[in-house]
Amino acid sequence: MATRFAALARASALVTAVALMPVATAGLAAVDARSGPEFGKLMAVYERIKSNYVEPVDDDKLMKGAIDGMLATLDPHSSYLDARDFENLKTQTDGSYGGLGLSVTLDDGAVKVIAPTKGSPADKAGVKAGDYITHLDGKLIYGGTLDEAVDQMRGAPGTQIRLTVFRPGRDDPFDVTVTRQIIDLKPVEFQVKDGTGVISVSSFSANVGAQVADAWNKIRAQTGGRPNGLILDLRGNPGGLLDEAVALSDLFLEKGTIVSQRGRYAKDNDTYGAQPGDIAKGLPMIVLIDEGSASASEIVAGALQDQHRAVVMGQRSFGKGSVQTLIPLTRDTALKLTTARYYTPSGRSVQEGGIDPDIAVPQISDPDLRKRALRSYRESDLRGHLINEIKDDKDLEKDKTEDPRFKWTPEELKAKGIDDFQLWYAAQTIGRTTPAAIAARKR
């Protein structure tokens, strides 16, 4: 069972930092006597529903509803995983399902896109973070469950589905037809752009740290051992395994703290430090982030920013500064429970506020950007999100941009052969400013 839970923890960690914790049997068995009257209310409601509701009600449905209701009062990332959820996680672990490549959530009854997986059918079809999916094949899905929507979006590879999308910033919804494919997650990709290595990480699944190290070795080989620097692209990366975020950060740091976490109890507190050895040997480095960069992505960006190892560029990140633990309940059910908050080396919490880039750069190659930027979707927009207990008001300021090139139109960019302005800007900027210079300006 432990092996199965470990695999499932890895799968669920594709969208959140998850750790595995054994069942606290005694804790589950012992109920504080003061809770007795409250449980009495719960049982009274249960009995009246069973006796008086207009139709017979299934016990499992009532219990799951009660559990979901309890967890919904905590935060958006704590949830109950029943046998169905476990099967979904197992499917993701196998990586052999036909789907669209979307990470989605339920926002007040509407299916909202957290981020499309880079290179997936949904990504190629133009679905973007912050989009709302209102209809599937013309059928309204508002008010349904997330499981129902996900089940409909999955299907046999080669089959098509029509998504009706509402995009903040556009007046009218529009349809996108997407062909399902086998979703084969390739979290790490690389290229060489004008002598600079670019490593894109789309999720923090198992072995990402080792894959990034391998990508860097191949970049060095392609540049004759003389790359100009490295751009680490974490845009649209919704997070993943905490250990892999630490492993990736450690590749480029010589010493010091990478991240710390603090929870309710001492056992939930931990600090992760860097070991000597920067594989890029101090070469200029830029980390690209945007509103879709969350959780483990923010750990990496925060560590490299606070340690003055990299210039962080792009747009303010999502702002998910909490850690979830997978707590088994039975053989095939568990709780995914928020058990700690994490902090960057300087002690910052990214909860709500996210990581502010050192150089704010909009994605002006996106025609809808100017309108979408006003309605960007982040942790602070989620109902019931944890409050940042040490935030400063400035942490929640909107991104600011000043470079005159940010006013170029999509048509002008196309004429210049630029299809990704943020990446182009990073390649143009690398080596022209340093983390130390940026830190000095901030003082």
Secondary structure, DSSP 8 states (H G I E B T S, - for coil): -HHHHHHHHHHHTTSS-EEE----HHHHH---GGGHHHHHHHHHHHHHHHHHSSS---HHHHHHHHHHHHHHTT-TT-EEE-HHHHHHHHHHHHT--EE--EEEEEETTEEEEEEE-TTSHHHHTT--TT-EEEEETTEE-TTS-HHHHHHHH---TT-EEEEEEE-TT-SS-EEEEEE-EE-----EEEEEETTEEEEEE--B-TTHHHHHHHHHHHHHHHTTT----EEEE-TT---B-HHHHHHHHHTT-SSSEEEEEEESSGGG-EEEE--S--TTTT--EEEEE-TT--THHHHHHHHHHHTTSSEEEES------EEEEEEE-SSS-EEEEEEEEEE-TTS-B-TTT----SEE---TTSTTHHHHGGG---GGGSTT----TT--GGGG-------GGGG--HHHHHHTT-S-HHHHHHHHHTTSS-HHHHHHHH-
